[in-house]
Amino acid sequence: MPPGPDSMLVMARGIGQGRGVALFTVLGMTLGAGLVQLPLLALGISSLVSASPMAFNLLRWAGAAYLVWLGITLLLASPASLNVADMKNVRPLTAAREGMIANLVNPWPITFMIAFLPQFVDPNGGSVTLQLLLLGATQKMTGVLVLGSYAIASGSIGAWIMDRPRVRLWQQRIAGCFIVGLGIRMAVGGTSR
């Protein structure tokens, strides 16, 4: 199964800007987005988005457009703009914000939570809202571990690539193509995490 938009963005960040920026992107995708998604899940509001094809499609298309925009910015960067100091100059909060936006405009994480997590709720086991919050938080923490390992691994590869300008240019172009491709894939109907 190919990686989804979240993991591709983390890997592109790890390779292009290093482990630290990639890890802050992961925190935005998991903890930052979780601060929005988990209350929506627990309150049932997210079920409305899932039940409304128009709302779901608007969210999907916004996410696709955002991914295509990120990919095109990578593709259109000139070789002269590939200064290592500039590439690493992404602020941690900017990386976290962009990771959060990428996860929030991707409808699949919230759809997954709506479809999967309620199966593990015990109506006789106490507060359903609390159970959903706990299950959602567990899912987000698992995301920190999985995406965090992508960030660390891609950051290691990125250190090698940053020392090789031609490899760096091609890596950026390939990553841009992948991210644009994921955006197009999301727009036409499917994606994975």
TORSEFI-301557 format. One line per 3 residues: their letters; for each residue z negated, y, x of N, C-alpha, C, O, CB. Coordinates in steps of 0.001 Angstrom, whole numbers, plus 500000, padded with zeros to 6 digits. Each point is the difference from the previous one (the first is absolute). Glycine has a CB too. Layout:
N
A> Z Y X Z Y X Z Y X Z Y X Z Y X ~ ...
END
This chain:
193
MPP> 500000 498829 500846 500000 501171 499154 500000 501243 500899 499154 500125 500886 499620 498625 497248 ~ 502157 502153 501642 500048 501196 500836 498812 500915 499697 499454 499980 498897 503061 499861 501192 ~ 497097 500956 500901 498893 500929 499756 500402 501067 498993 501171 500359 499875 497975 499232 502443
GPD> 499855 500901 496971 500245 501029 499001 499876 501393 500590 499831 500157 501209 499334 498294 497043 ~ 500921 502568 500887 499973 501382 500458 498723 500364 500767 500063 500723 500995 501369 499830 497061 ~ 497415 498955 501491 498756 500341 500686 500004 499474 501434 499728 500746 500941 499064 499219 496860
SML> 501513 498760 502360 499965 499419 501340 501093 500582 500890 499785 500166 501200 499265 497736 497834 ~ 502122 502411 500405 501071 500607 500803 499597 501391 500474 500254 500362 501149 501458 498324 497565 ~ 497665 502094 500411 499564 501332 500406 498932 499902 501086 500023 500768 500962 500509 500116 496742
VMA> 498541 498185 502151 498958 499815 501016 500622 499599 501331 499634 500540 501044 498723 498796 497173 ~ 502581 499719 501751 500623 499568 501253 500821 501111 500636 499980 500162 501220 500081 497512 497901 ~ 500664 503100 500062 500767 501125 500545 499064 501024 500624 500288 500540 501068 501507 499098 497208
RGI> 497082 500630 501061 499018 500930 500557 499388 499454 501294 499823 500742 500966 499685 500085 496713 ~ 500173 497890 502337 499410 499400 501203 500932 500079 501182 499579 500319 501112 499118 498158 497450 ~ 502565 501234 501204 500973 500030 501086 500291 501432 500419 500066 500295 501194 500937 497568 497971
GQG> 499170 503029 499870 500396 501371 500304 498876 500927 500407 500195 500867 500852 501599 498777 497581 ~ 497026 500190 500974 498910 500935 500269 498754 499345 500576 499056 500702 500362 501828 500667 497809 ~ 499088 497345 501921 498863 499324 500609 499030 499410 498993 500096 500223 498794 500147 501314 503094
RGV> 498818 497702 498656 499024 499279 499174 499154 500918 499135 499785 499724 498820 500159 498537 502920 ~ 499576 502828 498842 499094 500889 499264 500634 500554 498737 499394 499966 498929 499531 500624 503221 ~ 502291 499921 497972 500697 500561 498848 500285 498891 498979 499860 500211 498795 501176 501592 502668
ALF> 499363 497019 499023 500269 498878 499091 498733 499586 499258 500052 499697 498808 501787 499517 502712 ~ 497033 500772 499170 498745 499621 499345 499578 501026 498950 499470 499628 498953 499845 499184 503136 ~ 500913 502468 498177 499704 501015 498978 500954 499866 498812 499611 500261 498861 499533 501295 502929
TVL> 502103 498040 498469 500932 499728 498905 499467 498865 499128 500073 500061 498773 501863 500721 502649 ~ 497527 498179 499226 499407 498867 499282 498822 500464 499150 499868 499591 498846 500855 498851 502995 ~ 498425 502405 498718 498852 500502 499232 500456 500782 498768 499385 499900 498938 499271 500209 503180
GMT> 502413 500664 498022 500532 500717 498838 500548 499056 498946 499799 500203 498803 500738 501703 502682 ~ 500167 497049 498976 500594 499036 499065 498962 499178 499256 500207 499620 498848 501760 500277 502633 ~ 496929 499831 499173 499012 499102 499402 498833 500773 499400 499792 499980 498787 500862 498259 502852
LGA> 498598 502431 499201 498808 500698 499499 500365 501239 499184 499446 500229 498925 499284 498932 503058 ~ 502206 501635 498534 500396 501209 499274 500630 499680 498658 499603 500549 498972 500732 500589 503200 ~ 500652 497970 497839 500660 499612 498747 499021 499267 499087 500078 500126 498778 502133 499717 502420
GLV> 496870 499394 499389 499010 499280 499204 499097 500921 499210 499555 499647 498908 500514 498562 502767 ~ 499651 502987 498872 499168 500968 499286 500660 500462 498704 499323 500442 499072 499725 500300 503116 ~ 502275 499153 497757 500729 500354 498782 500247 498753 499143 499775 500014 498790 501321 501920 502419
QLP> 499371 496983 499439 500424 498815 499256 498846 499230 499370 500122 499528 498870 501795 500331 502665 ~ 496977 500007 499171 498903 499176 499479 499380 500563 498727 499778 499244 499054 499773 500046 503270 ~ 500159 502012 497617 499502 500519 498716 501023 499856 498861 499635 499729 498856 498958 501884 502437
LLA> 502691 498573 499040 501028 499817 498971 500031 498557 499514 500136 499742 498804 501213 502105 502223 ~ 498526 497218 499904 499971 498585 499636 498791 499693 499125 500128 499362 498955 501062 500066 503178 ~ 497648 501026 498294 498757 499699 499281 499975 500638 498609 499448 499428 499060 499373 500416 503141
LGI> 501772 501329 497675 500001 500682 498708 501146 499566 499098 500057 500386 498832 498863 501532 502280 ~ 501989 497283 499425 501105 499493 499202 501173 500937 499863 500986 499660 499346 497359 499066 499462 ~ 501573 502449 501793 501094 500961 499884 501263 499472 500667 501111 500231 499522 497227 501638 500429
SSL> 501478 497419 501159 501161 499486 500713 500777 498998 499149 501195 499806 500219 497597 500547 501941 ~ 500554 499016 496885 500699 499072 499103 501040 500740 499161 501023 499430 499620 496932 499104 500299 ~ 501776 502733 499796 500971 500791 499242 501288 500177 500791 501092 499912 499438 497033 501280 499405
VSA> 501753 499059 502461 501186 500149 500851 500756 498686 500047 501230 499971 499951 497622 501797 501435 ~ 500397 497146 498711 500636 498682 500039 500693 499682 498682 501045 499349 499991 497228 499887 501648 ~ 501160 501213 497257 500571 499713 498680 501172 500918 499661 500805 499669 499130 496951 499542 500141
SPM> 502352 501923 501393 501070 500947 499707 501115 499863 501031 499830 500413 501147 498514 501171 497798 ~ 502781 497850 500670 501105 499855 500950 500460 501336 500578 500373 500073 501171 500335 497903 497579 ~ 499268 503074 500443 500450 501301 500499 499055 500530 501080 500454 500474 501041 500593 500006 496723
AFN> 497645 499443 501994 499034 500465 500997 500090 499164 501270 499947 500535 501108 498536 500250 497055 ~ 501653 497908 501674 500120 499111 501153 501251 500340 500807 499949 500078 501228 498838 498110 497513 ~ 502337 502015 500565 501248 500322 500701 499943 501357 500683 500525 500154 501103 500698 498458 497245
LLR> 498153 502373 501021 499867 501306 500647 499188 499881 501286 500362 500580 501023 499790 500551 496736 ~ 498766 498127 502186 499181 499786 501190 500787 499237 501066 499934 500340 501181 497992 499658 497391 ~ 502807 498991 501022 500798 499200 500939 501072 500867 500659 500198 499915 501212 499387 498014 497402
WAG> 501103 502896 500617 501056 500844 500553 499428 501080 500918 500609 500338 501016 500768 499227 496937 ~ 497462 500975 501696 499361 500984 500884 499627 499338 501330 500198 500583 501066 498910 500692 496926 ~ 500360 497525 501940 499670 499275 501225 501236 499687 500815 499981 500122 501224 498048 498908 497634
AAY> 503034 500573 500490 501248 499700 500696 500551 501253 500676 500438 499951 501149 500048 498217 497197 ~ 499489 502950 500937 500496 501257 500576 499174 500409 501218 500552 500466 500997 500248 500247 496730 ~ 497889 499115 502195 499126 500342 501120 500324 499132 501215 500074 500509 501118 498122 500192 497268
LVW> 501995 498005 501408 500337 499109 501114 501359 500337 500594 500158 500006 501220 498466 498203 497726 ~ 502356 502072 500208 501326 500369 500507 499898 501288 500817 500618 500111 501058 500498 498775 496954 ~ 498114 502078 501509 499811 501253 500743 499368 499735 501366 500458 500541 501007 499295 500703 496818
LGI> 499186 497918 502221 499380 499677 501285 501000 499327 500941 500060 500329 501185 497721 499435 497663 ~ 503001 499295 500623 500986 499300 500822 501091 500920 500512 500402 499899 501159 499126 498057 497546 ~ 500955 502936 500450 501058 500924 500417 499499 500952 501078 500750 500340 500915 500274 499505 496805
TLL> 497726 500591 502191 499470 500872 501059 499976 499263 501339 500218 500616 501043 498382 500616 497256 ~ 501139 497463 501687 500063 499222 501242 501443 499868 500489 500263 500107 501198 497675 498627 498104 ~ 502987 501036 499780 501396 499820 500382 500641 501272 500543 500821 499947 500916 499324 498289 497363
LAS> 499481 502895 501160 500655 501251 500365 499373 500708 501197 500525 501014 500462 500090 499196 497173 ~ 498291 499279 502863 499378 500638 501164 500932 499867 501197 500485 498911 500307 497191 500590 498808 ~ 502565 501608 501549 500883 499969 501167 499256 499413 501192 498772 500053 500058 502499 501954 499083
PAS> 499483 497426 501824 499344 499453 501189 499154 501043 500724 498982 499661 500602 502902 498730 499627 ~ 498530 502874 499718 499239 501053 500671 498646 500218 499337 499065 500486 500636 503082 500599 500034 ~ 497747 498557 498047 498735 500212 499289 499032 498842 500194 498906 500013 499436 502322 501347 498889
LNV> 499150 497649 502455 499157 498835 500202 499038 500176 501165 499800 499082 500794 502015 499526 498266 ~ 497605 502551 501036 499001 500256 501029 498738 499216 499656 499483 500109 498888 501476 502200 501582 ~ 498544 496901 500483 498830 499158 499758 498804 500834 499573 499253 499584 499114 501598 498777 502561
ADM> 498951 502784 498919 498857 500842 499643 500103 500462 498547 498997 500045 499287 500812 500711 503108 ~ 501412 499589 497166 500184 500428 498612 499779 498851 499025 499408 500186 498937 502210 501544 501844 ~ 498860 497080 499585 499872 498857 499104 498544 499608 499798 499620 499572 498910 502620 499636 501833
KNV> 496951 500933 500282 498598 499621 499887 499163 501128 499395 498796 499842 499797 501488 498646 502178 ~ 500352 502646 497736 499279 501160 499511 499829 499981 498485 499910 501060 499382 500973 500216 502551 ~ 499071 497554 497464 499730 499887 498569 498488 499990 499832 499304 499170 500584 502868 499547 498960
RPL> 497340 502195 499668 498556 500083 499781 499512 498803 499195 500714 499499 499131 499410 503008 500954 ~ 498664 497038 500202 499464 498846 499277 499966 500201 498481 500342 499085 499249 498300 500409 502766 ~ 500951 501689 497529 499940 500228 498550 501389 500060 499371 500176 499620 498843 497683 501612 501489
TAA> 503130 499246 500432 501375 499997 499506 500483 498563 499833 500620 499660 498992 499831 502556 502136 ~ 499260 496941 499866 500387 498588 499924 499309 499323 498814 500630 499230 499275 499709 500713 503231 ~ 498379 500337 497293 499260 499407 498876 500569 500485 498670 500158 499209 499070 497768 500651 502352
REG> 502382 501428 498480 500561 500550 498756 501351 499357 499690 500258 499613 498860 498544 502567 501553 ~ 502062 497707 500601 501316 499401 499771 499879 498517 499640 500762 499498 499174 500244 502154 502430 ~ 498043 497650 499010 499760 498603 499636 499518 499876 498567 500418 499100 499272 499049 500396 503105
MIA> 499650 501413 497220 499482 500000 498629 501125 500262 498997 500101 499316 498982 497662 501480 501863 ~ 503077 500194 499445 501112 500328 499103 500952 498809 499904 500435 499636 498908 499372 502820 501684 ~ 500514 496939 500553 500923 498857 499997 499463 498870 499138 500769 499357 499285 500010 501270 503007
NLV> 497916 499116 497758 499425 498921 499206 499906 500382 498523 500237 499161 499132 498475 500089 502880 ~ 500948 502000 497696 499847 500417 498606 501321 500068 499249 500041 499724 498801 497964 501549 501892 ~ 503076 499088 499991 501284 500086 499299 500720 498656 499975 501054 499874 499376 499116 502519 501307
NPW> 499277 496613 499981 500536 498642 499915 499306 499325 498815 498792 499770 500065 501675 500093 502473 ~ 500246 499814 496387 499337 499457 498818 499502 498567 500176 499201 499535 499187 502232 501953 499474 ~ 498999 497820 502342 499660 498589 500134 498546 499736 500337 499451 499031 499475 502852 500621 501225
PIT> 497026 501135 500136 498576 499702 500239 499147 500067 498728 499170 499120 499772 501124 501780 502528 ~ 499897 500122 496878 499196 500118 498783 500422 498932 498986 499164 499480 499261 500556 503007 501138 ~ 501571 497187 499567 500462 498939 499113 499386 498665 500403 499597 499209 499147 502551 502036 500468
FMI> 497785 498512 501684 499369 498774 500497 498540 499945 499571 499519 498963 499544 502049 501006 502421 ~ 497729 501154 498183 498585 500015 499630 499826 499743 498503 499086 499281 499595 500448 502322 502288 ~ 501338 498981 497297 499906 499819 498551 500272 498550 499612 499329 499444 499131 501381 502938 500535
AFL> 500276 497016 500984 500399 498640 499638 499078 498933 500585 499776 498963 499375 502559 501850 500498 ~ 497134 499435 501314 499297 498949 500731 498478 500061 499849 499367 498980 499732 502512 501039 501875 ~ 497543 501140 498558 498538 500095 500062 499287 499636 498689 498947 499366 500063 501380 502393 501642
PQF> 500184 498605 497118 499277 499641 498773 499814 498488 499805 499118 499580 499252 501797 502496 499753 ~ 499895 497120 501651 499850 498551 499878 498671 499510 500564 499531 498917 499650 502942 500872 500490 ~ 496930 501007 500727 498756 499609 500650 498764 500656 499395 498893 499841 500514 502416 499832 501544
VDP> 498880 501055 496861 498890 500657 499321 499368 499021 499015 500695 499341 499226 500412 502928 501031 ~ 497594 497650 499786 499245 499158 499065 499392 500917 498938 499074 500752 500303 500411 497492 501503 ~ 501015 501711 496960 499480 500889 498958 498508 499822 499752 499338 500925 499529 502901 499024 499434
NGG> 497217 498862 501352 498574 499738 499811 499197 500257 501273 498792 499767 500034 501801 498542 498233 ~ 500079 502171 502777 499337 500169 501286 499544 501413 500295 499835 500357 501167 501520 497789 499609 ~ 498441 502648 498226 499542 501371 500217 501119 500988 499704 500965 499688 499303 497411 499506 502433
SVT> 501470 501984 498805 500930 501090 499742 501410 499662 500503 500204 499738 501185 497883 501885 498973 ~ 502867 498388 498926 501395 499734 500362 500511 501099 500920 500730 499721 500951 499648 499074 496864 ~ 499251 502442 501913 500421 501125 500826 499506 499825 501434 500760 500196 500948 499215 501303 497031
LQL> 498770 498136 502179 499440 499790 501330 500690 498834 500713 500270 500073 501199 497533 500836 497993 ~ 502480 498025 500072 500697 498864 500595 501399 500407 500487 500417 499619 501094 498286 498821 497401 ~ 502011 502331 500689 501334 500453 500395 499932 500902 501219 500836 499896 500898 499912 499934 496730
LLL> 498258 501060 502412 499842 500869 501170 499718 499181 501259 500560 500274 501061 498589 501559 497446 ~ 499990 497173 501374 499664 499154 501144 501209 499184 500461 500260 499906 501199 497369 499974 497984 ~ 503103 499538 499885 501198 499240 500358 501066 500899 500628 500639 499625 500983 498865 498775 497152
GAT> 500677 502773 501294 500973 500949 500549 499613 500466 501392 500854 500107 500881 499674 500627 496807 ~ 498186 499546 502519 499526 500418 501320 500190 498883 501018 500348 500258 501153 497982 501272 497767 ~ 501445 497233 500657 500217 498855 500896 501473 499892 500369 500338 499739 501155 497706 499056 497815
QKM> 502821 501404 500058 501432 499953 500272 500414 501109 500960 500815 499770 500894 499562 499230 496844 ~ 499077 502191 502090 500318 501115 500894 499466 499745 501416 500668 500334 500978 499282 501232 497049 ~ 498858 497848 502090 499450 499704 501330 500826 498924 500702 500161 500033 501220 497543 500591 497966
TGV> 502813 498434 500050 500909 499013 500575 501250 500697 500520 500527 499644 501054 498596 498577 497383 ~ 501341 502762 500826 501143 500804 500442 499720 500724 501301 500882 500115 500851 499777 500165 496782 ~ 498102 500217 502532 499628 500656 501265 500153 499004 501153 500536 500345 501053 497843 501200 497731
LVL> 501155 497233 501017 500080 498998 501059 501447 499612 500321 500385 499939 501167 497378 499210 498113 ~ 503025 500594 499695 501384 499563 500216 500834 501137 500590 500639 499835 501039 499155 498535 497046 ~ 500197 502786 501245 500796 501122 500486 499455 500542 501325 500759 500495 500833 499821 500076 496795
GSY> 498103 499332 502557 499405 500415 501276 500484 499149 501155 500212 500508 501101 497792 500278 497665 ~ 502175 497921 500994 500528 499150 501070 501464 500344 500285 500436 499926 501149 497965 498236 498188 ~ 502369 502215 499623 501364 500492 500235 499966 501264 500861 500800 500159 500922 499955 498862 496870
AIA> 498305 501875 501894 499901 501259 500741 499685 499751 501473 500607 500611 500880 498634 500540 497025 ~ 499824 497967 502357 499613 499717 501388 501143 499323 500755 500302 500366 501136 497294 499423 498148 ~ 503037 499222 500082 501105 499295 500654 501184 500931 500258 500562 500006 501095 498702 497874 497794
SGS> 501111 502905 500104 501147 500892 500181 499680 501119 500983 500890 500483 500699 499861 498990 496975 ~ 497985 500943 502386 499609 500999 500995 500155 499474 501413 500363 500749 500907 498048 500217 497453 ~ 501320 497762 501834 500173 499389 501320 501475 499952 500384 500365 500306 501135 497560 498326 498504
IGA> 502910 500984 499417 501443 499986 500255 500499 501422 500228 500855 500239 500852 499409 497680 497741 ~ 499195 503016 500640 500413 501397 500115 499739 500591 501362 500789 500813 500482 498781 499415 497130 ~ 499335 499381 503022 499708 500504 501348 501108 499611 500968 500384 500792 500861 497154 499060 498673
WIM> 502974 498935 500327 501104 499545 500851 501277 500768 499672 500724 500421 500902 498229 497293 499254 ~ 501322 502467 498552 501217 500682 499570 499991 501470 500423 501039 500532 500392 499130 497889 497666 ~ 498690 502233 501870 499923 501432 500322 500400 500298 501443 500415 501115 500315 497777 499099 497991
DRP> 501684 498797 502560 500390 500193 501399 501501 499821 500206 500483 500180 501118 497257 499028 499569 ~ 502997 500449 498290 501427 499714 500096 500745 500830 498942 500092 499587 498844 499441 498051 502026 ~ 501001 503538 499524 500614 500914 499026 501140 499384 499180 500084 500258 498799 499295 501563 502740
RVR> 501492 497382 499065 501116 499420 499239 499491 498985 498981 500469 499964 498863 501055 500382 503108 ~ 497527 498841 498438 499410 499028 499072 499305 500745 498866 500083 499594 498840 499608 498721 503029 ~ 499621 502777 498470 499285 500800 499004 500958 500568 498959 499701 499984 498806 498573 500585 502915
LWQ> 502880 499933 498729 500983 500561 499070 500502 498920 499041 500075 500234 498794 500608 501472 502937 ~ 499663 497110 498796 500495 498930 499152 498914 499467 499085 500270 499651 498851 501378 499760 502907 ~ 497135 500523 498738 498892 499560 499138 499837 500956 498836 499790 499570 498866 499052 499377 503097
QRI> 501252 502346 498308 499846 500994 498935 501125 499868 498983 499764 500093 498796 499087 501463 502806 ~ 502350 498231 498870 501129 499847 499072 499868 498728 499165 500257 500013 498797 501201 501240 502811 ~ 498147 497666 499026 499824 498732 499273 498876 500125 498976 500141 499556 498861 500681 499160 503147
AGC> 498055 501893 498402 498884 500204 499066 500445 500879 498836 499641 499730 498854 498699 500031 503035 ~ 502436 501287 498387 500518 500865 498941 500858 499230 499021 499888 500185 498788 500054 501727 502784 ~ 500929 497210 498958 500847 499170 499126 499160 499065 499142 500265 499843 498808 501571 500274 502886
FIV> 497148 499260 498908 499139 499105 499236 499266 500743 498891 499911 499511 498874 499820 499064 503156 ~ 499742 502609 498287 499237 500753 498997 500923 500488 498881 499625 499957 498828 498726 500757 502949 ~ 502852 499748 498574 500975 500379 498967 500347 498778 499155 500076 500091 498775 500865 501736 502711
GLG> 499270 497033 499166 500307 498766 499280 498893 499597 499045 500267 499562 498881 501095 499724 503049 ~ 497390 500861 498511 498881 499684 499112 499941 500958 498815 499671 499602 498882 499070 499485 503074 ~ 501582 502182 498300 500041 500960 498897 501071 499646 498990 499776 500095 498793 499389 501659 502744
IRM> 502000 497839 498948 501094 499606 499109 499609 498739 499238 500249 499879 498800 501456 501152 502762 ~ 497679 498034 499155 499557 498751 499358 498984 500291 498893 500041 499397 498927 500358 499352 503230 ~ 498683 502193 498124 499007 500361 498987 500685 500649 498798 499616 499758 498855 498634 500546 502940
AVG> 502758 500516 498467 500693 500692 498905 500746 499038 499089 500078 500215 498791 500148 501770 502680 ~ 500321 496957 499108 500788 499081 499177 499186 498861 499423 500532 499157 499278 501407 501421 502102 ~ 496753 499389 498937 499192 499072 499254 498968 499153 500663 499184 499428 499277 502673 500590 499438
GTS> 498089 499841 502549 498979 499101 500537 499575 500377 501379 500766 500575 500772 500149 497646 497855 ~ 497842 501447 501684 499455 500206 501340 498781 499135 500167 499451 499479 499030 501422 502870 501052 ~ 498713 497505 501140 498759 499283 500306 499079 500940 500718 500395 501104 500375 500787 496685 499757
R> 497604 501788 500061 499031 500852 500674 500272 500077 501462 499277 500679 500728 499058 498755 497580
END
